[in-house]
Each structure stands twice: as C-alpha cells, then as structure tokens.
Amino acid sequence: MAVAAVVTMAASVQAEEASLAGALKGGEVKIQFRYRYEDVDQNNALDDAQASTLKSRLNYTSALFSGWQAQVEVDNVSQIGDDDYNSTSNNETGYSVVADPDGTEFNQAWIAYSGIADTVVKGGRQRIVLDNERFVGGVGWRQNEQTYDGGSVVNKSLKDTTLNYAWIDNVNRVFGPDDGTTAAWLGDWDSSIHLLNASYSGLSFGTITVYDYLMDIKDADAQSNKTYGARFTGKHALGETTSLLYTLEYARQEDYGDNPVSYEADYYAVEAGLALPAAVTLKVGQEALEGNAGSAGKAFRTPLATLHAFQGFADMFLSTPDGGIQDSYAVASIVVMGATASAVWHDFEAEDGGASFGDELDLSLSRKFGQYVTGLLKYADYNEDGFAVDTRKFWVQLQVDI
C-alpha cells in the first residue's frame, strides 16, 4: 500500500508538472510597435520640439493552470533620429517637452488567481484603470505607460455589481525607467495607496459608481490626497437610431498623508449629448476642479489620472492652477468609411475668480487598416489669455499589433 501511495503521489506530481508546462506552452504572445512623430511649437524662448520615437512591446500571458495565470510585458522606447526635444531625461532643456524618454523596463509582471468564484486576485506590476481614468489610469497616450506595483482584487459575486480594491506601493510613471531631470519628473513614486471602487449596472438607464481613494505619495507629499465621490453615466433611447447620453459626477478631496497643506476642494463634471444616425455623436459638458486663487497648494489634484484625456490635448493643465480650473467644452465626432474624426472645443477659466485661461481646439482622425495596423493624426491649438503661452502640437502615429 505504501508503494502504491508513492506511485500515486508521483503520478499526481507529474500530472501537475505536465499541466503547468501545458499552461506555459499554451500561453499567448503579443507584439506591438507604435511609431510616433510629435511636433511642439510654443510662443516662448524654447526651441520647437520634433520628437520621433518608437515603442516596442512584447507581451506573454500564460494559459490558466488550476486558477492561476501569469503575465510578463516588456516595453522599449527608442529615439529615432535626432533628439530635438526635451524628453525629461535627455538634458535637452532648450527644447519644448515631449515626455517620451528612452528606456527599457518591465511594464507588467503579475500573477493572478481566479479560483475563487467571481473573483480575481492579482499581485505584482499591473495596469490599473478605473472608470474614465479621471482619477486612476495608465496614461496610455505616452510611449511609456504608467503602471502600478501592488495587489488588486476584483469581485463580481453580486449581480450587476463590480467591486474593486487595490493597494499600491509604487507608481511607475511615464518618466521612467530612469528619473527625469527635475523632481516633478521622477520615474517612480514610492507610495502607500488604497483604492476602493464599486459600480452597479443593473439600472436600465445607467451605471452608478462610488469610490474612495487614499493616496499617500511619499515621493511627492504635495500630491497626497483623500478623495471620495460618486459617478453616474448612461444613455436613454429616443428612437431606433438616436440616444440621449449623460454623465454626472461629484467628488470631495482633502489633504492626506504628509501633505504639507491642509485643504478641502470639490470636483464636478456634467455632460450631455446625442448619439445620432450615421455614427454622429454630439456632446457638451463642463468639468471643474476647485481651487483657491489666494493660497497655493489648495486646488483639487488628480496625480494618477490619464491627464491627456482631459482639458485639451495640448496638456497645458497637467497640474491644477492654484485658482482651480473650469473647462467648458463641446465635442463632435463621426465615423466615415471606417475612419473616426473628432473635434473638441475647450474654454478654460479659473474656478475661483473666473479669470480666463484661454481656449483650445483639438482635432483627431484615426483609422484601422486591415487586422493589424492603426493610423492616427492629431492636432492641438491652445490660445493663451493670461495663462501659459500659445501652444500648437501635431502628431502622426502608426501602430502595429501582432
């Protein structure tokens, strides 16, 4: 009997090893190349920037093995041609900034377990994207993505409900893997961050989300904050081919951790639109981040957001001005012959005091060619009015996914 037990155990171990080998061999490999040319023209003493960069990504995800799965993703960002731009780490400070520094790093490296019903537990370096990325995102627009070191849990046990929790001890920022030339351009933020996010989609007219984010950012104390709020977004059919679109959001923020400034500030966003026949979408909205024009460091901040997606493609408001900011905008987009074209108009002013911050026009055109190739053209034209300087940016991008 002892011999039989040993034989059975050995067979079980061999079967597990074979299954693990099968999971590794049965994994999926993905390759991505993203070339981008970015031109920046600013009305200041800096020379115009022309950046030509290539992001190369290799991604491997194993097959499932007894509920376990792993992923490794390596990114390389390389300068193509001359470095006529300030990448934040190349010491070319006489040029305008294009924040795409050279480097190679593990963008993701995680192990996940999904053996608990309706639950995924993940540990390691990972992508974390919550809602529309206004508070927590991956900054996927930049060539070096923002990812997070820590753990996360996603649970969907309750009907139409998704519960998210994440703990983060390091933020891998777009300025990595090497630190930039100033404190603001650190490649990593040592942190102790807790993210709670719960959404319910069982309503016929939309999805409601509540959240509580505790961000103790030890390498940037002034960014540490406690933010809690609620978001509602949805659509309502007005006919067979037309729908009303709407979004409402409110958040409250306070200082947290070792932030040297004691403050409280509000955030709100309201948006309404129409999805029309012929793939036309029209929207208008307003977003406000509260500030205090008479006191530095008391404005609402979003240090982990995908900032490029908000307040204009020119990225003039990556840090909230002391007086806060109010962005009133209109969006029009259409899909024609497989191409998506969009135009966005922004009017900016201080949330506190109402001083004008200028306006901006953003244009974009994207199209997929076949199964693997996507092209993109983008243009941003920011006109100052007492804040920053006139800035024009233009992008040409070609992406191949294999």
N, C-alpha and C positions, 0 to 999 in steps of 0.2 A: 504493500500500500504506500509506503514511503517513497519507493521508486516511482510508482505511478503518479504521486503528488508532484515529485520533482519534474517528471516528464511533462505533466500538465502545466506546471508553472513556466517551464522553459518554453513550451509551445505558446503560452499566453504572451510571454515577453517578446518572442519572435513575431507574433501576430501584431503586437503593438508597434514594434520597430518597423514592420512592413507597412503598417498603416501610416506611421509618421513619415516614412520615406515616400509613400504614395502621396501624402498631403503636400510634401515639398516638391515632388516631381509634377504634381498636378496643379501647381500654382500658376499664376498669370503674370506675364511680364509686359509692361507698357513702356513705351519710349515717346518722349515729346521733345521737339525742338521749337523754340519760339524766338524768331529774329525780330528785332525792333530798331527802328530809327526814330530818334526823338530830337526835335529842334526847339530850342527855347530862346525867345527874343524878349528881353526886358529893357525898359527905359530907365537904366541906371548905369553905373560905372562898370558893371561886369560885362565881360565879353559874351557874345551869344554862344550858346552851347549846341553842339551837334554830337549826339551820342549814338553809336552803332554797337549794339550788344546782342549776344546770343545766349539764351538759356537752354541748357541740355539737361533733360531729366530722365533718369532710369528708375523704374518702379517695379518692385516684385511683391506680390501678395500671395501667400500660401493658400492652398485649399483648406477647408475645415478638417480638424482632427480632434474627435471627441469634444467638440465645442470650442476648441482653441484655433486661433488664427494669428498670423503674424504678417507684418508689412515692413519693408525697408525701401526708402525712397532717397535717392542721391541727386542733388542739383549742382550744376556748374554754371556760373555766369562768367562769360568772357567778353572782353572788349574786342571789337572788330575794327581794325584800323587805328586812326589817331584818337588820343584821349582829350579831345577838345571839349571837356565838360568836367564839372566837379562831381565826382561820384560819391562824395562824402568821405572817401578814404584814400584818394589818389593824390592829395595835396595840390590839385589844380584849382586853387581857391580864387583865381582870377576869372573863372567862368561861372555861369549860372549852374544851379544844381540839377543834376539828373541822378536820382538816388538809386542807381543800379551798380553797386561796386562789384568788382571781380571777386570770385571765390568759389570754393567747392565745400559742400557740407552735407551732412545727413539732414534732409528736410523733414523726414518722418522715420521713426523706428519704434514700432509698438507691437505689443502682444495683447490680444483681446480674447475674452472668454464669453461665449453666448450660451453656455449650458444651462443657465437659469432661465426659466420661461419668460419670454418677452423682455429680456434684459441683456444688455451688452456692457461688459466691464472692460475698460481699456487702460493700459498703462504704458508710459513711455513718451517719446516725442510724437506729437499728433497735431492734426488740423482740428481746430475748434471754431465752428461758425454758428452763431446764434441769431435767429430771426433775420433781419435785413442787414446785419453786420454793423449796425449803428453804434453798438457798444462793444461787441466782441466779434472779430473777424480775422481773415487771413491775409488781407491786403494783397490779394491775388494779382492786382494790376502790376505791381512792381515785379521785376525779374526774380528777386529773392523773396520768397513768400514768408509771411510771419506764421510761425508755428509755436507750439507750447509744450514744455516738459512737465509732466504730471500724470494725473489719473482722471478718468471720467466714467460716469455711469449714465446710461440711457435706459429708461424703463417705460414700457407701453402696456402694462398689465391692465390698466383701466381703459375702458372703451373710449376711443376718440381722444385719448389723453397721452401726451408725451412729457415725461419728467426728465430733466437734465440736471446733473450735478458734475462739476469739475473742480479739481484742486490743481493749482499751477504753482510751481516753484521757480520757473524760469521762462521768460518770454524771449524767443529767438526772433529778433526784429529784422526788418528789411535791410538794415545797415550792416549785417553780419556777412560772413563769419568773423571777420576782424572788426574791431571797434573803429568808428569813424574818427574824424579829426577834432570833434568837439564833444562835450558831454551829452548834448542833445542827440548825437548820432551814435550812441553806444549800440553795439551789435547785440547785446544781451541785457535783460533786466532781471536781476535777482529779485524774486517776489514771493509773497505768500498770498495767493488769490483764491477766493472761493466764489463759484458761480452757481446760482440756482435759477432755473428757468423751467416754467411749466406752461404748457399750452393745451387748449381744449378746442377741438374742431368739430364737435357734434352739433353745433348750431347751423341751421340751414342758411343763414345769412352771413357767416363769417367765422373767424378763428380769434379767440381771446388768449392772450399770453400775459402772465405775470412773472416778475423776475426780481432778484435781489443779488447784487454783485458787490463783493467786498474785495477791494483791490489795495493791498499793501505792497507798494512797489519800492523796494529798499534802495535801488539804484537811482530812483527819481522820486524822492519824497513828495515833491510838489504835485505829482500826478496821482498820489494815493487818494482814493475816494471810496465812499459807500453810496451806492445808487440803487434805488428800488422804484419800480414803476409797473405800468400796465400798457398793453398794446392791443388794439382791435383792428383787424383788417378783413375785408371781404368784398363780395360783389353780389349784385342782385339783377336778375334778368329783366330787361324792359321789353323784350320781344325775342324773336327767334335768333336775331343776329346782333343785338345790342344789349350791353350790360352796363350797369352803374357800378363804378369802382370807388371804394372808400377806405380810408385809414385814419385812425385816431390813436395818439399815444401821449402819455404823460409820465414823467419821471421826476423824482426828487433826489438831490445829491447833497452829501455832507462830506466834510473832511474826515480822513480815516488814517490809521497807522501813524506815521511820524510826519504827516503833512504839517509844515510849519505855520500854515494859515488856517484859522478857524473860519468856516464859511458854510452857507447853505445856498443852493441855487436850484432853479426849476428848469425843466425841459418840456417842450411840447411840439408835436407835429400833427398837422391836419392836412389831408389830401383827398381830393375828389376827382373823378374822371369818368370817361366813357370809352368802352370798347365797342367800336363801330364796325360795320361791314367793311370788306376789302382790307382786313387786317390793319385798320387805323385805330390808334389809341391817342386820346387827348386827356391831359391831366393838369390840374393846377393845385398848388399847395403852399404851405408856409411851415417853416421849422424855426424854432427859437431856442437858443441856449442863453440862459440868464447870466448877466454879469453885473459888475459894479464899477462904473467908469472912474470913480474916485478912489478906488482901493485895489491894488494889484493882487492877483492870485485868488480872487473870489469868483471867477467865472466857471460855469459848468464845463467840464472837460470829458473827453472820451479817448483815453490813451491807447486802448486796444482796438479801436474801430478801424474799419476799412475806409479811411477818410477820403480817398479819391472818389468814392461813390457819392459824396455829399458836398454841397456848397461849391460845386464847379470843378471841372477837370483841371483847371489851372493850378489847383492846390494852394490857393492864397491864404486859406484859413485852417491850416493843419493844427495850429494852436489857437484856441478861442481868445479873441481880444479881451482885455480887461472889462470893457463895456458890454461883453456878450455879443451875440450876433443874431440877427433875424434875416432869414433867407426866404423871400417870396419868389416863387418860380412857376413856370409853365412848360409843359412837355408835349411834344407831338412826335409820333413815330408811325411808320408804315412799313409793311413788308411787300416788296415788289420784285417779282422774278427771282425769288429766293434770297434777296438782299434786304437787310433791315437798316432803314435810315431813320435817324432821330435828330431832333433839335430841341435844345433846352435853353430857356432864358432865365437868368437869375438877377434879382435886385437885392443888394445887400445893404443893411444898415445896422447900427448898434442897437442891441436890445435895450440898453439903458441910455436914455437921452436921445435916441433916434438919429444920430449923426450918420450921414451917408457913407457907405463903404465902397460904393461903385456898383458896377453891373458886369455881367459876363454872358457871352453866347458860346454854347457848346454844340458841336456838330459831330456826328459819327455815322459811319457806313461800314457794315460788316456783311460778309457773305461766305458761305461754306462752298468749297469746290470739291465735289466728289466725296469720298468717305473719310479722307484723312487731312485735308488742307482747309484752313480758315484764314481769310484775309480781313484786315481792319484798317480803316482810315479814321483819324480823329483830329479835331481842331478845337482849340480853346482860345477865346479872346476876352481877356479881363481888362476893363477900363476903370482906372482908379478915380476916386473922388475924395481925396484927403486921407486915404489909407493905402499903404503899399505903393506899387508902381505899375504902370501899364505893362501887361504881360501877354504874350502870344505863344502858344505851344502847338506843335504839329507832330503827329505820329503816323508812321507806316509800320504795320506789323503783319508778319506771316507766321502761322503756327501749323506744325505738322504733328499729328497724333497717330502713333502706330500701336 
